[in-house]
Amino acid sequence: MSTTTTRFTNQEASCGRVVDGERFRDWDEECVLSDELFYDGGCRSIRHEYHDGSVSHNVVRHDGKVLEDELIGEQ
Ligand SMILES: [Zn+2]
């Protein structure tokens, strides 16, 4: 598993505020990709790509409300 962490600035969070935050990207040996954005203030945007080609996408606002929760390309 390899992980990269990147600090970003001035990105629009799930709630529409422009904030800084951190992005984590992980890959495991099966080529499953996690791409997670954690915005300052608490919003999160999380994307997982699976080796069968399906992709899940979750967007959670800083107050915990789930704005998006989907699985694309499920076999
Ligand atoms: Zn927010």
N, CA, C, O and the ligand as a Tripos MOL2 file, in Angstrom:
@<TRIPOS>MOLECULE
protein
  301   299    76     0     0
PROTEIN
NO_CHARGES

@<TRIPOS>ATOM
      1 N           0.8550   -1.1880    0.0000 N.3       1 MET1
      2 CA          0.0000    0.0000    0.0000 C.3       1 MET1
      3 C           0.8890    1.2350    0.0000 C.2       1 MET1
      4 O           1.8100    1.3420    0.8100 O.2       1 MET1
      5 N           0.6220    2.1430   -0.8850 N.am      2 SER2
      6 CA          1.3500    3.4000   -0.8300 C.3       2 SER2
      7 C           0.3490    4.5380   -0.6660 C.2       2 SER2
      8 O          -0.7520    4.5020   -1.2170 O.2       2 SER2
      9 N           0.7390    5.5160    0.0790 N.am      3 THR3
     10 CA         -0.1500    6.6190    0.4070 C.3       3 THR3
     11 C           0.5580    7.9270    0.0950 C.2       3 THR3
     12 O           1.7430    8.0890    0.3860 O.2       3 THR3
     13 N          -0.1580    8.8330   -0.4840 N.am      4 THR4
     14 CA          0.3760   10.1870   -0.5870 C.3       4 THR4
     15 C          -0.6020   11.1390    0.0750 C.2       4 THR4
     16 O          -1.8180   10.9720   -0.0150 O.2       4 THR4
     17 N          -0.0630   12.1120    0.7240 N.am      5 THR5
     18 CA         -0.8480   13.1500    1.3780 C.3       5 THR5
     19 C          -0.4360   14.4820    0.7820 C.2       5 THR5
     20 O           0.7480   14.8110    0.7110 O.2       5 THR5
     21 N          -1.4140   15.2280    0.3650 N.am      6 THR6
     22 CA         -1.1260   16.5330   -0.2270 C.3       6 THR6
     23 C          -1.9760   17.5770    0.4550 C.2       6 THR6
     24 O          -3.1610   17.3600    0.7090 O.2       6 THR6
     25 N          -1.3850   18.6820    0.7430 N.am      7 ARG7
     26 CA         -2.1110   19.8130    1.3110 C.3       7 ARG7
     27 C          -2.6220   20.6600    0.1430 C.2       7 ARG7
     28 O          -1.8700   20.9620   -0.7830 O.2       7 ARG7
     29 N          -3.8950   21.0410    0.1890 N.am      8 PHE8
     30 CA         -4.3900   21.9350   -0.8650 C.3       8 PHE8
     31 C          -4.9710   23.1960   -0.2380 C.2       8 PHE8
     32 O          -5.2910   23.2260    0.9500 O.2       8 PHE8
     33 N          -5.1000   24.2120   -1.0420 N.am      9 THR9
     34 CA         -5.6290   25.4870   -0.5510 C.3       9 THR9
     35 C          -6.7020   25.9790   -1.5070 C.2       9 THR9
     36 O          -6.6840   25.6920   -2.7040 O.2       9 THR9
     37 N          -7.6410   26.7330   -0.9370 N.am     10 ASN10
     38 CA         -8.6580   27.4260   -1.7380 C.3      10 ASN10
     39 C          -9.4440   26.4940   -2.6490 C.2      10 ASN10
     40 O          -9.5920   26.7510   -3.8440 O.2      10 ASN10
     41 N          -9.9460   25.4100   -2.0680 N.am     11 GLN11
     42 CA        -10.8140   24.5170   -2.8240 C.3      11 GLN11
     43 C         -12.2340   24.6470   -2.2870 C.2      11 GLN11
     44 O         -12.4380   24.8970   -1.0990 O.2      11 GLN11
     45 N         -13.1990   24.4760   -3.1640 N.am     12 GLU12
     46 CA        -14.5840   24.5710   -2.7310 C.3      12 GLU12
     47 C         -15.0040   23.2640   -2.0750 C.2      12 GLU12
     48 O         -14.9790   22.2030   -2.6980 O.2      12 GLU12
     49 N         -15.3870   23.3570   -0.8180 N.am     13 ALA13
     50 CA        -15.8240   22.1700   -0.0740 C.3      13 ALA13
     51 C         -17.2620   21.8240   -0.4360 C.2      13 ALA13
     52 O         -17.9190   22.5400   -1.1920 O.2      13 ALA13
     53 N         -17.7390   20.7070    0.1210 N.am     14 SER14
     54 CA        -19.0810   20.2180   -0.1950 C.3      14 SER14
     55 C         -20.1640   21.2240    0.1480 C.2      14 SER14
     56 O         -21.2260   21.2300   -0.4760 O.2      14 SER14
     57 N         -19.9090   22.0720    1.1290 N.am     15 CYS15
     58 CA        -20.9170   23.0460    1.5400 C.3      15 CYS15
     59 C         -20.8110   24.3440    0.7640 C.2      15 CYS15
     60 O         -21.6190   25.2520    0.9610 O.2      15 CYS15
     61 N         -19.8160   24.4440   -0.1230 N.am     16 GLY16
     62 CA        -19.7040   25.6360   -0.9430 C.3      16 GLY16
     63 C         -18.6870   26.6440   -0.4310 C.2      16 GLY16
     64 O         -18.3570   27.6060   -1.1230 O.2      16 GLY16
     65 N         -18.1900   26.4230    0.7860 N.am     17 ARG17
     66 CA        -17.1670   27.3300    1.2960 C.3      17 ARG17
     67 C         -15.8240   27.0080    0.6550 C.2      17 ARG17
     68 O         -15.5360   25.8500    0.3540 O.2      17 ARG17
     69 N         -15.0210   28.0100    0.4510 N.am     18 VAL18
     70 CA        -13.6860   27.8100   -0.1110 C.3      18 VAL18
     71 C         -12.7070   27.7410    1.0480 C.2      18 VAL18
     72 O         -12.5150   28.7080    1.7850 O.2      18 VAL18
     73 N         -12.1010   26.5880    1.1870 N.am     19 VAL19
     74 CA        -11.2390   26.3320    2.3570 C.3      19 VAL19
     75 C          -9.9890   25.5630    1.9110 C.2      19 VAL19
     76 O          -9.8690   25.1410    0.7610 O.2      19 VAL19
     77 N          -9.0790   25.4000    2.8480 N.am     20 ASP20
     78 CA         -7.9110   24.5490    2.6530 C.3      20 ASP20
     79 C          -8.2480   23.1390    3.1220 C.2      20 ASP20
     80 O          -9.2970   22.9040    3.7220 O.2      20 ASP20
     81 N          -7.3580   22.2180    2.8440 N.am     21 GLY21
     82 CA         -7.5940   20.8720    3.3410 C.3      21 GLY21
     83 C          -6.4790   19.9450    2.9390 C.2      21 GLY21
     84 O          -5.4150   20.3760    2.4920 O.2      21 GLY21
     85 N          -6.7390   18.6440    3.1050 N.am     22 GLU22
     86 CA         -5.7500   17.6350    2.7840 C.3      22 GLU22
     87 C          -6.3510   16.5480    1.9290 C.2      22 GLU22
     88 O          -7.5190   16.1880    2.0790 O.2      22 GLU22
     89 N          -5.5400   16.0340    1.0340 N.am     23 ARG23
     90 CA         -5.9660   14.9680    0.1400 C.3      23 ARG23
     91 C          -5.0880   13.7510    0.3880 C.2      23 ARG23
     92 O          -3.8610   13.8460    0.4020 O.2      23 ARG23
     93 N          -5.7330   12.6090    0.5840 N.am     24 PHE24
     94 CA         -5.0130   11.3540    0.7790 C.3      24 PHE24
     95 C          -5.3180   10.4440   -0.3990 C.2      24 PHE24
     96 O          -6.4710   10.2680   -0.7940 O.2      24 PHE24
     97 N          -4.2770    9.8830   -0.9370 N.am     25 ARG25
     98 CA         -4.4720    8.8840   -1.9940 C.3      25 ARG25
     99 C          -3.7220    7.6130   -1.6010 C.2      25 ARG25
    100 O          -2.5450    7.6450   -1.2430 O.2      25 ARG25
    101 N          -4.4340    6.5090   -1.6770 N.am     26 ASP26
    102 CA         -3.8730    5.1990   -1.3280 C.3      26 ASP26
    103 C          -4.0730    4.2400   -2.4860 C.2      26 ASP26
    104 O          -5.0780    4.2960   -3.1950 O.2      26 ASP26
    105 N          -3.1180    3.3750   -2.6630 N.am     27 TRP27
    106 CA         -3.3030    2.2670   -3.5910 C.3      27 TRP27
    107 C          -2.9280    1.0020   -2.8730 C.2      27 TRP27
    108 O          -1.9390    0.9760   -2.1410 O.2      27 TRP27
    109 N          -3.6880   -0.0400   -3.0630 N.am     28 ASP28
    110 CA         -3.2240   -1.3020   -2.5010 C.3      28 ASP28
    111 C          -2.7830   -2.2170   -3.6310 C.2      28 ASP28
    112 O          -2.8320   -1.8400   -4.8020 O.2      28 ASP28
    113 N          -2.3530   -3.4150   -3.2760 N.am     29 GLU29
    114 CA         -1.7350   -4.2990   -4.2610 C.3      29 GLU29
    115 C          -2.7280   -4.7870   -5.3120 C.2      29 GLU29
    116 O          -2.3200   -5.3010   -6.3530 O.2      29 GLU29
    117 N          -4.0160   -4.6340   -5.0550 N.am     30 GLU30
    118 CA         -5.0160   -5.0240   -6.0500 C.3      30 GLU30
    119 C          -5.4630   -3.8430   -6.9010 C.2      30 GLU30
    120 O          -6.4820   -3.9160   -7.5880 O.2      30 GLU30
    121 N          -4.7030   -2.7620   -6.8550 N.am     31 CYS31
    122 CA         -5.0150   -1.5730   -7.6400 C.3      31 CYS31
    123 C          -6.3310   -0.9400   -7.2340 C.2      31 CYS31
    124 O          -7.0250   -0.3430   -8.0570 O.2      31 CYS31
    125 N          -6.6650   -1.0720   -5.9750 N.am     32 VAL32
    126 CA         -7.8310   -0.3570   -5.4710 C.3      32 VAL32
    127 C          -7.3430    1.0200   -5.0430 C.2      32 VAL32
    128 O          -6.3900    1.1560   -4.2750 O.2      32 VAL32
    129 N          -8.0050    2.0080   -5.5480 N.am     33 LEU33
    130 CA         -7.5910    3.3870   -5.2880 C.3      33 LEU33
    131 C          -8.5670    4.0590   -4.3230 C.2      33 LEU33
    132 O          -9.7840    3.9690   -4.4880 O.2      33 LEU33
    133 N          -8.0250    4.7180   -3.3340 N.am     34 SER34
    134 CA         -8.8180    5.5820   -2.4600 C.3      34 SER34
    135 C          -8.3550    7.0080   -2.6750 C.2      34 SER34
    136 O          -7.1560    7.2880   -2.6630 O.2      34 SER34
    137 N          -9.2780    7.8840   -2.8660 N.am     35 ASP35
    138 CA         -8.9430    9.2870   -3.0630 C.3      35 ASP35
    139 C          -9.8490   10.0740   -2.1180 C.2      35 ASP35
    140 O         -11.0510   10.1800   -2.3580 O.2      35 ASP35
    141 N          -9.2950   10.6100   -1.0780 N.am     36 GLU36
    142 CA        -10.0960   11.1980   -0.0020 C.3      36 GLU36
    143 C          -9.6860   12.6450    0.2180 C.2      36 GLU36
    144 O          -8.5110   12.9580    0.4140 O.2      36 GLU36
    145 N         -10.6730   13.5060    0.1800 N.am     37 LEU37
    146 CA        -10.4370   14.9300    0.4090 C.3      37 LEU37
    147 C         -11.0580   15.2960    1.7480 C.2      37 LEU37
    148 O         -12.2480   15.0800    1.9780 O.2      37 LEU37
    149 N         -10.2390   15.8480    2.6220 N.am     38 PHE38
    150 CA        -10.7080   16.3010    3.9390 C.3      38 PHE38
    151 C         -10.5340   17.8080    3.9920 C.2      38 PHE38
    152 O          -9.4170   18.3230    4.0260 O.2      38 PHE38
    153 N         -11.6600   18.5010    3.9990 N.am     39 TYR39
    154 CA        -11.6020   19.9620    4.0020 C.3      39 TYR39
    155 C         -11.5520   20.4690    5.4230 C.2      39 TYR39
    156 O         -12.1710   19.8960    6.3190 O.2      39 TYR39
    157 N         -10.8190   21.5360    5.6270 N.am     40 ASP40
    158 CA        -10.8490   22.2070    6.9260 C.3      40 ASP40
    159 C         -12.2870   22.6430    7.1770 C.2      40 ASP40
    160 O         -12.9410   23.1890    6.2880 O.2      40 ASP40
    161 N         -12.7650   22.4040    8.3630 N.am     41 GLY41
    162 CA        -14.1730   22.6860    8.6470 C.3      41 GLY41
    163 C         -14.9780   21.4150    8.7390 C.2      41 GLY41
    164 O         -16.0470   21.4000    9.3490 O.2      41 GLY41
    165 N         -14.4730   20.3230    8.1290 N.am     42 GLY42
    166 CA        -15.0850   19.0260    8.3570 C.3      42 GLY42
    167 C         -15.7580   18.3810    7.1670 C.2      42 GLY42
    168 O         -16.1610   17.2210    7.2650 O.2      42 GLY42
    169 N         -15.9010   19.0690    6.0500 N.am     43 CYS43
    170 CA        -16.4780   18.4190    4.8740 C.3      43 CYS43
    171 C         -15.5240   17.3440    4.3450 C.2      43 CYS43
    172 O         -14.3050   17.4620    4.4660 O.2      43 CYS43
    173 N         -16.1090   16.2880    3.7510 N.am     44 ARG44
    174 CA        -15.2860   15.2160    3.2070 C.3      44 ARG44
    175 C         -15.8320   14.8050    1.8430 C.2      44 ARG44
    176 O         -17.0390   14.8410    1.6060 O.2      44 ARG44
    177 N         -14.9400   14.4220    0.9680 N.am     45 SER45
    178 CA        -15.3230   13.8840   -0.3280 C.3      45 SER45
    179 C         -14.4360   12.6790   -0.5740 C.2      45 SER45
    180 O         -13.2130   12.8000   -0.6390 O.2      45 SER45
    181 N         -15.0520   11.5230   -0.7100 N.am     46 ILE46
    182 CA        -14.2980   10.2710   -0.7300 C.3      46 ILE46
    183 C         -14.6790    9.4630   -1.9640 C.2      46 ILE46
    184 O         -15.8560    9.2560   -2.2570 O.2      46 ILE46
    185 N         -13.6600    9.0140   -2.6720 N.am     47 ARG47
    186 CA        -13.8690    8.2460   -3.8880 C.3      47 ARG47
    187 C         -13.0270    6.9900   -3.7930 C.2      47 ARG47
    188 O         -11.8360    7.0580   -3.4900 O.2      47 ARG47
    189 N         -13.6340    5.8550   -4.0490 N.am     48 HIS48
    190 CA        -12.9100    4.5890   -4.0590 C.3      48 HIS48
    191 C         -13.1140    3.9260   -5.4090 C.2      48 HIS48
    192 O         -14.2380    3.8260   -5.9020 O.2      48 HIS48
    193 N         -12.0350    3.4820   -5.9910 N.am     49 GLU49
    194 CA        -12.1220    2.7430   -7.2570 C.3      49 GLU49
    195 C         -11.7040    1.3120   -6.9900 C.2      49 GLU49
    196 O         -10.6540    1.0590   -6.4000 O.2      49 GLU49
    197 N         -12.5240    0.3920   -7.4230 N.am     50 TYR50
    198 CA        -12.2740   -1.0250   -7.1760 C.3      50 TYR50
    199 C         -11.7410   -1.6930   -8.4250 C.2      50 TYR50
    200 O         -11.8940   -1.1850   -9.5360 O.2      50 TYR50
    201 N         -11.1060   -2.8500   -8.2240 N.am     51 HIS51
    202 CA        -10.4470   -3.5050   -9.3580 C.3      51 HIS51
    203 C         -11.4280   -4.0400  -10.3810 C.2      51 HIS51
    204 O         -11.0270   -4.3370  -11.5060 O.2      51 HIS51
    205 N         -12.7160   -4.1750  -10.0310 N.am     52 ASP52
    206 CA        -13.6950   -4.6070  -11.0380 C.3      52 ASP52
    207 C         -14.2160   -3.4240  -11.8510 C.2      52 ASP52
    208 O         -15.0940   -3.5940  -12.6960 O.2      52 ASP52
    209 N         -13.6850   -2.2370  -11.6040 N.am     53 GLY53
    210 CA        -14.0640   -1.0730  -12.3820 C.3      53 GLY53
    211 C         -15.1430   -0.2270  -11.7390 C.2      53 GLY53
    212 O         -15.4550    0.8550  -12.2370 O.2      53 GLY53
    213 N         -15.7190   -0.6970  -10.6430 N.am     54 SER54
    214 CA        -16.7510    0.1120  -10.0050 C.3      54 SER54
    215 C         -16.1010    1.2120   -9.1580 C.2      54 SER54
    216 O         -14.9630    1.0950   -8.7050 O.2      54 SER54
    217 N         -16.8560    2.2550   -8.9720 N.am     55 VAL55
    218 CA        -16.3650    3.4380   -8.2700 C.3      55 VAL55
    219 C         -17.4220    3.8540   -7.2590 C.2      55 VAL55
    220 O         -18.5970    3.9760   -7.6060 O.2      55 VAL55
    221 N         -17.0210    4.0710   -6.0230 N.am     56 SER56
    222 CA        -17.9710    4.6300   -5.0630 C.3      56 SER56
    223 C         -17.5690    6.0610   -4.7610 C.2      56 SER56
    224 O         -16.3910    6.4180   -4.7750 O.2      56 SER56
    225 N         -18.5670    6.8550   -4.4930 N.am     57 HIS57
    226 CA        -18.3440    8.2760   -4.2870 C.3      57 HIS57
    227 C         -19.2360    8.7230   -3.1440 C.2      57 HIS57
    228 O         -20.4540    8.5480   -3.1900 O.2      57 HIS57
    229 N         -18.6290    9.2990   -2.1240 N.am     58 ASN58
    230 CA        -19.3670    9.7850   -0.9640 C.3      58 ASN58
    231 C         -18.9770   11.2250   -0.6970 C.2      58 ASN58
    232 O         -17.7960   11.5730   -0.6840 O.2      58 ASN58
    233 N         -19.9720   12.0460   -0.4870 N.am     59 VAL59
    234 CA        -19.7120   13.4340   -0.1020 C.3      59 VAL59
    235 C         -20.4770   13.6840    1.1860 C.2      59 VAL59
    236 O         -21.6910   13.4930    1.2500 O.2      59 VAL59
    237 N         -19.7500   14.1140    2.2120 N.am     60 VAL60
    238 CA        -20.3480   14.3680    3.5160 C.3      60 VAL60
    239 C         -20.0380   15.8050    3.9040 C.2      60 VAL60
    240 O         -18.8910   16.2480    3.8480 O.2      60 VAL60
    241 N         -21.0640   16.5100    4.2920 N.am     61 ARG61
    242 CA        -20.8800   17.8950    4.6990 C.3      61 ARG61
    243 C         -20.3460   17.9530    6.1260 C.2      61 ARG61
    244 O         -20.4070   16.9640    6.8570 O.2      61 ARG61
    245 N         -19.8290   19.1000    6.5160 N.am     62 HIS62
    246 CA        -19.1870   19.2330    7.8300 C.3      62 HIS62
    247 C         -20.1380   18.9720    8.9930 C.2      62 HIS62
    248 O         -19.6780   18.6580   10.0900 O.2      62 HIS62
    249 N         -21.4250   19.0900    8.7940 N.am     63 ASP63
    250 CA        -22.3680   18.8000    9.8800 C.3      63 ASP63
    251 C         -22.8100   17.3390    9.8730 C.2      63 ASP63
    252 O         -23.6790   16.9450   10.6510 O.2      63 ASP63
    253 N         -22.2110   16.5380    8.9940 N.am     64 GLY64
    254 CA        -22.4960   15.1120    8.9870 C.3      64 GLY64
    255 C         -23.5450   14.7010    7.9760 C.2      64 GLY64
    256 O         -23.7820   13.5060    7.8000 O.2      64 GLY64
    257 N         -24.1780   15.6390    7.3100 N.am     65 LYS65
    258 CA        -25.1990   15.3030    6.3200 C.3      65 LYS65
    259 C         -24.5390   14.6840    5.0790 C.2      65 LYS65
    260 O         -23.5670   15.2230    4.5490 O.2      65 LYS65
    261 N         -25.0780   13.5520    4.6260 N.am     66 VAL66
    262 CA        -24.5510   12.8820    3.4400 C.3      66 VAL66
    263 C         -25.1800   13.5250    2.2100 C.2      66 VAL66
    264 O         -26.3960   13.4740    2.0280 O.2      66 VAL66
    265 N         -24.3650   14.1170    1.3890 N.am     67 LEU67
    266 CA        -24.8720   14.7990    0.1900 C.3      67 LEU67
    267 C         -24.8790   13.8750   -1.0170 C.2      67 LEU67
    268 O         -25.7220   13.9920   -1.9060 O.2      67 LEU67
    269 N         -23.9180   12.9510   -1.0300 N.am     68 GLU68
    270 CA        -23.8570   11.9990   -2.1410 C.3      68 GLU68
    271 C         -23.3540   10.6840   -1.5980 C.2      68 GLU68
    272 O         -22.4370   10.6420   -0.7780 O.2      68 GLU68
    273 N         -23.9690    9.6060   -2.0670 N.am     69 ASP69
    274 CA        -23.5410    8.2800   -1.6620 C.3      69 ASP69
    275 C         -23.9160    7.3620   -2.8210 C.2      69 ASP69
    276 O         -25.0530    6.9000   -2.9220 O.2      69 ASP69
    277 N         -22.9520    7.1080   -3.6860 N.am     70 GLU70
    278 CA        -23.3090    6.3540   -4.8760 C.3      70 GLU70
    279 C         -22.2160    5.3610   -5.2260 C.2      70 GLU70
    280 O         -21.0480    5.5240   -4.8720 O.2      70 GLU70
    281 N         -22.6430    4.3250   -5.9350 N.am     71 LEU71
    282 CA        -21.7380    3.3250   -6.4310 C.3      71 LEU71
    283 C         -21.9930    3.2180   -7.9240 C.2      71 LEU71
    284 O         -23.0940    2.8890   -8.3660 O.2      71 LEU71
    285 N         -20.9470    3.5030   -8.6890 N.am     72 ILE72
    286 CA        -21.0760    3.5810  -10.1400 C.3      72 ILE72
    287 C         -20.4470    2.3530  -10.7490 C.2      72 ILE72
    288 O         -19.3410    1.9640  -10.3730 O.2      72 ILE72
    289 N         -21.1380    1.7410  -11.6840 N.am     73 GLY73
    290 CA        -20.5390    0.6450  -12.4300 C.3      73 GLY73
    291 C         -20.5130   -0.6690  -11.6920 C.2      73 GLY73
    292 O         -19.6620   -1.5180  -11.9570 O.2      73 GLY73
    293 N         -21.4350   -0.8460  -10.7670 N.am     74 GLU74
    294 CA        -21.4920   -2.0900  -10.0320 C.3      74 GLU74
    295 C         -21.8100   -3.2350  -10.9970 C.2      74 GLU74
    296 O         -22.7080   -3.1240  -11.8330 O.2      74 GLU74
    297 N         -21.0650   -4.3300  -10.8720 N.am     75 GLN75
    298 CA        -21.2190   -5.4400  -11.8220 C.3      75 GLN75
    299 C         -22.3360   -6.3580  -11.3700 C.2      75 GLN75
    300 O         -22.6240   -7.3540  -12.0340 O.2      75 GLN75
    301 ZN        -18.1550   22.6400    5.0370 Zn       76 ZN76
@<TRIPOS>BOND
     1     1     2 1
     2     2     3 1
     3     3     4 2
     4     3     5 am
     5     5     6 1
     6     6     7 1
     7     7     8 2
     8     7     9 am
     9     9    10 1
    10    10    11 1
    11    11    12 2
    12    11    13 am
    13    13    14 1
    14    14    15 1
    15    15    16 2
    16    15    17 am
    17    17    18 1
    18    18    19 1
    19    19    20 2
    20    19    21 am
    21    21    22 1
    22    22    23 1
    23    23    24 2
    24    23    25 am
    25    25    26 1
    26    26    27 1
    27    27    28 2
    28    27    29 am
    29    29    30 1
    30    30    31 1
    31    31    32 2
    32    31    33 am
    33    33    34 1
    34    34    35 1
    35    35    36 2
    36    35    37 am
    37    37    38 1
    38    38    39 1
    39    39    40 2
    40    39    41 am
    41    41    42 1
    42    42    43 1
    43    43    44 2
    44    43    45 am
    45    45    46 1
    46    46    47 1
    47    47    48 2
    48    47    49 am
    49    49    50 1
    50    50    51 1
    51    51    52 2
    52    51    53 am
    53    53    54 1
    54    54    55 1
    55    55    56 2
    56    55    57 am
    57    57    58 1
    58    58    59 1
    59    59    60 2
    60    59    61 am
    61    61    62 1
    62    62    63 1
    63    63    64 2
    64    63    65 am
    65    65    66 1
    66    66    67 1
    67    67    68 2
    68    67    69 am
    69    69    70 1
    70    70    71 1
    71    71    72 2
    72    71    73 am
    73    73    74 1
    74    74    75 1
    75    75    76 2
    76    75    77 am
    77    77    78 1
    78    78    79 1
    79    79    80 2
    80    79    81 am
    81    81    82 1
    82    82    83 1
    83    83    84 2
    84    83    85 am
    85    85    86 1
    86    86    87 1
    87    87    88 2
    88    87    89 am
    89    89    90 1
    90    90    91 1
    91    91    92 2
    92    91    93 am
    93    93    94 1
    94    94    95 1
    95    95    96 2
    96    95    97 am
    97    97    98 1
    98    98    99 1
    99    99   100 2
   100    99   101 am
   101   101   102 1
   102   102   103 1
   103   103   104 2
   104   103   105 am
   105   105   106 1
   106   106   107 1
   107   107   108 2
   108   107   109 am
   109   109   110 1
   110   110   111 1
   111   111   112 2
   112   111   113 am
   113   113   114 1
   114   114   115 1
   115   115   116 2
   116   115   117 am
   117   117   118 1
   118   118   119 1
   119   119   120 2
   120   119   121 am
   121   121   122 1
   122   122   123 1
   123   123   124 2
   124   123   125 am
   125   125   126 1
   126   126   127 1
   127   127   128 2
   128   127   129 am
   129   129   130 1
   130   130   131 1
   131   131   132 2
   132   131   133 am
   133   133   134 1
   134   134   135 1
   135   135   136 2
   136   135   137 am
   137   137   138 1
   138   138   139 1
   139   139   140 2
   140   139   141 am
   141   141   142 1
   142   142   143 1
   143   143   144 2
   144   143   145 am
   145   145   146 1
   146   146   147 1
   147   147   148 2
   148   147   149 am
   149   149   150 1
   150   150   151 1
   151   151   152 2
   152   151   153 am
   153   153   154 1
   154   154   155 1
   155   155   156 2
   156   155   157 am
   157   157   158 1
   158   158   159 1
   159   159   160 2
   160   159   161 am
   161   161   162 1
   162   162   163 1
   163   163   164 2
   164   163   165 am
   165   165   166 1
   166   166   167 1
   167   167   168 2
   168   167   169 am
   169   169   170 1
   170   170   171 1
   171   171   172 2
   172   171   173 am
   173   173   174 1
   174   174   175 1
   175   175   176 2
   176   175   177 am
   177   177   178 1
   178   178   179 1
   179   179   180 2
   180   179   181 am
   181   181   182 1
   182   182   183 1
   183   183   184 2
   184   183   185 am
   185   185   186 1
   186   186   187 1
   187   187   188 2
   188   187   189 am
   189   189   190 1
   190   190   191 1
   191   191   192 2
   192   191   193 am
   193   193   194 1
   194   194   195 1
   195   195   196 2
   196   195   197 am
   197   197   198 1
   198   198   199 1
   199   199   200 2
   200   199   201 am
   201   201   202 1
   202   202   203 1
   203   203   204 2
   204   203   205 am
   205   205   206 1
   206   206   207 1
   207   207   208 2
   208   207   209 am
   209   209   210 1
   210   210   211 1
   211   211   212 2
   212   211   213 am
   213   213   214 1
   214   214   215 1
   215   215   216 2
   216   215   217 am
   217   217   218 1
   218   218   219 1
   219   219   220 2
   220   219   221 am
   221   221   222 1
   222   222   223 1
   223   223   224 2
   224   223   225 am
   225   225   226 1
   226   226   227 1
   227   227   228 2
   228   227   229 am
   229   229   230 1
   230   230   231 1
   231   231   232 2
   232   231   233 am
   233   233   234 1
   234   234   235 1
   235   235   236 2
   236   235   237 am
   237   237   238 1
   238   238   239 1
   239   239   240 2
   240   239   241 am
   241   241   242 1
   242   242   243 1
   243   243   244 2
   244   243   245 am
   245   245   246 1
   246   246   247 1
   247   247   248 2
   248   247   249 am
   249   249   250 1
   250   250   251 1
   251   251   252 2
   252   251   253 am
   253   253   254 1
   254   254   255 1
   255   255   256 2
   256   255   257 am
   257   257   258 1
   258   258   259 1
   259   259   260 2
   260   259   261 am
   261   261   262 1
   262   262   263 1
   263   263   264 2
   264   263   265 am
   265   265   266 1
   266   266   267 1
   267   267   268 2
   268   267   269 am
   269   269   270 1
   270   270   271 1
   271   271   272 2
   272   271   273 am
   273   273   274 1
   274   274   275 1
   275   275   276 2
   276   275   277 am
   277   277   278 1
   278   278   279 1
   279   279   280 2
   280   279   281 am
   281   281   282 1
   282   282   283 1
   283   283   284 2
   284   283   285 am
   285   285   286 1
   286   286   287 1
   287   287   288 2
   288   287   289 am
   289   289   290 1
   290   290   291 1
   291   291   292 2
   292   291   293 am
   293   293   294 1
   294   294   295 1
   295   295   296 2
   296   295   297 am
   297   297   298 1
   298   298   299 1
   299   299   300 2
@<TRIPOS>SUBSTRUCTURE
     1 MET1         2 RESIDUE 1 A MET
     2 SER2         6 RESIDUE 1 A SER
     3 THR3        10 RESIDUE 1 A THR
     4 THR4        14 RESIDUE 1 A THR
     5 THR5        18 RESIDUE 1 A THR
     6 THR6        22 RESIDUE 1 A THR
     7 ARG7        26 RESIDUE 1 A ARG
     8 PHE8        30 RESIDUE 1 A PHE
     9 THR9        34 RESIDUE 1 A THR
    10 ASN10       38 RESIDUE 1 A ASN
    11 GLN11       42 RESIDUE 1 A GLN
    12 GLU12       46 RESIDUE 1 A GLU
    13 ALA13       50 RESIDUE 1 A ALA
    14 SER14       54 RESIDUE 1 A SER
    15 CYS15       58 RESIDUE 1 A CYS
    16 GLY16       62 RESIDUE 1 A GLY
    17 ARG17       66 RESIDUE 1 A ARG
    18 VAL18       70 RESIDUE 1 A VAL
    19 VAL19       74 RESIDUE 1 A VAL
    20 ASP20       78 RESIDUE 1 A ASP
    21 GLY21       82 RESIDUE 1 A GLY
    22 GLU22       86 RESIDUE 1 A GLU
    23 ARG23       90 RESIDUE 1 A ARG
    24 PHE24       94 RESIDUE 1 A PHE
    25 ARG25       98 RESIDUE 1 A ARG
    26 ASP26      102 RESIDUE 1 A ASP
    27 TRP27      106 RESIDUE 1 A TRP
    28 ASP28      110 RESIDUE 1 A ASP
    29 GLU29      114 RESIDUE 1 A GLU
    30 GLU30      118 RESIDUE 1 A GLU
    31 CYS31      122 RESIDUE 1 A CYS
    32 VAL32      126 RESIDUE 1 A VAL
    33 LEU33      130 RESIDUE 1 A LEU
    34 SER34      134 RESIDUE 1 A SER
    35 ASP35      138 RESIDUE 1 A ASP
    36 GLU36      142 RESIDUE 1 A GLU
    37 LEU37      146 RESIDUE 1 A LEU
    38 PHE38      150 RESIDUE 1 A PHE
    39 TYR39      154 RESIDUE 1 A TYR
    40 ASP40      158 RESIDUE 1 A ASP
    41 GLY41      162 RESIDUE 1 A GLY
    42 GLY42      166 RESIDUE 1 A GLY
    43 CYS43      170 RESIDUE 1 A CYS
    44 ARG44      174 RESIDUE 1 A ARG
    45 SER45      178 RESIDUE 1 A SER
    46 ILE46      182 RESIDUE 1 A ILE
    47 ARG47      186 RESIDUE 1 A ARG
    48 HIS48      190 RESIDUE 1 A HIS
    49 GLU49      194 RESIDUE 1 A GLU
    50 TYR50      198 RESIDUE 1 A TYR
    51 HIS51      202 RESIDUE 1 A HIS
    52 ASP52      206 RESIDUE 1 A ASP
    53 GLY53      210 RESIDUE 1 A GLY
    54 SER54      214 RESIDUE 1 A SER
    55 VAL55      218 RESIDUE 1 A VAL
    56 SER56      222 RESIDUE 1 A SER
    57 HIS57      226 RESIDUE 1 A HIS
    58 ASN58      230 RESIDUE 1 A ASN
    59 VAL59      234 RESIDUE 1 A VAL
    60 VAL60      238 RESIDUE 1 A VAL
    61 ARG61      242 RESIDUE 1 A ARG
    62 HIS62      246 RESIDUE 1 A HIS
    63 ASP63      250 RESIDUE 1 A ASP
    64 GLY64      254 RESIDUE 1 A GLY
    65 LYS65      258 RESIDUE 1 A LYS
    66 VAL66      262 RESIDUE 1 A VAL
    67 LEU67      266 RESIDUE 1 A LEU
    68 GLU68      270 RESIDUE 1 A GLU
    69 ASP69      274 RESIDUE 1 A ASP
    70 GLU70      278 RESIDUE 1 A GLU
    71 LEU71      282 RESIDUE 1 A LEU
    72 ILE72      286 RESIDUE 1 A ILE
    73 GLY73      290 RESIDUE 1 A GLY
    74 GLU74      294 RESIDUE 1 A GLU
    75 GLN75      298 RESIDUE 1 A GLN
    76 ZN76       301 GROUP 0 **** ****
